[in-house]
Amino acid sequence: MEKKNVILGTVLGLFIIGLPYSGGWKKGGIAAAALIIVGVALNFIVGTAVFSYIADAIGAYLGYRWTTEYNAAIDGDVLAIEE
């Protein structure tokens, strides 16, 4: 199996729709749907776009984290997964 590009995982995670790349279709799809639903609902309730930026930041973090964990699992590096 090939390693995933960490920078690509982070950038795609920033746009939320790239989370399936980082975390797989099931985990990434659920996280993307949850971030979109919660972000849009909070934006609608409060009347501002601040929560979209927060959801984007969370998506970027998850993209980075999941891609790093995936690469560490391929290498067999247990310490990198636990960090």
N, C-alpha and C positions, 0 to 999 in steps of 0.2 A: 504494500500500500504506500502511496505517496504522501509526503507531508503536505499540509495546507499552508498557504502563504499567510503569515500573521498580519501583515499590512493590509492585504486584500480582505481578510476576515474582519478587521477593525473598520475599514472604510465601508464595506458592505453592511456591517452591523450598524453603522451610523445612519444608514438609510432604512433600517429595520428590516426591509425585505430580504436582506442578505443573511439573516440569522440562520436560515436553513443550510447555508453553505458552512457555517461554523459549527452548528450544533446538530446537524442532521435534520431530516425532514420532519420528524415527529417533534422532537424537543424544540427545534428552531421555529417550526411553524406555530406551535402553541405559544411560544414566547412572543413571536411577532404579532400574532392575533391579539394576545393579551395587552401588549404595549399599545397597539393601535386603538383598541377598544377603550382602554382606560384613558389614554391621552386625549382622544376625541371627546369622550364623555366629560372629562374634567374641563377641557377647553370650552365646551358648550355650556356647562354649568357656570363657570366663572366668567366666561366671556373674554378670554385672553388666549394667546398662543404660547404661553410660557410652558405649559405641560407638554407640548410637542417637542420643545427643545430638551426638556428633561427626559422624555422617552427616547429621543435620539441619542443622548449621552448614555443612557442605560443600555441601549442597543449596541453602541460602540464598545462599551465595557464588556458586555456579554460576548460579542464577536471576538474580541481580543482573548478573553479568558478561555472560551471554548476551543478556539483554534490552538492556543498554547497547550491546553490539556490534551487535545487530540495528538499533537506532535510529540508531546512527552510520552503518551501511551505507546506510540509507535516506536520510540527510542527505548522504551522500558525504563524510563527515568521516573522512579516513584517519588523522589523528592520534589520534582517540578510540579507534579500533580497535586501534592499536598499544600503547596504554598498558596 
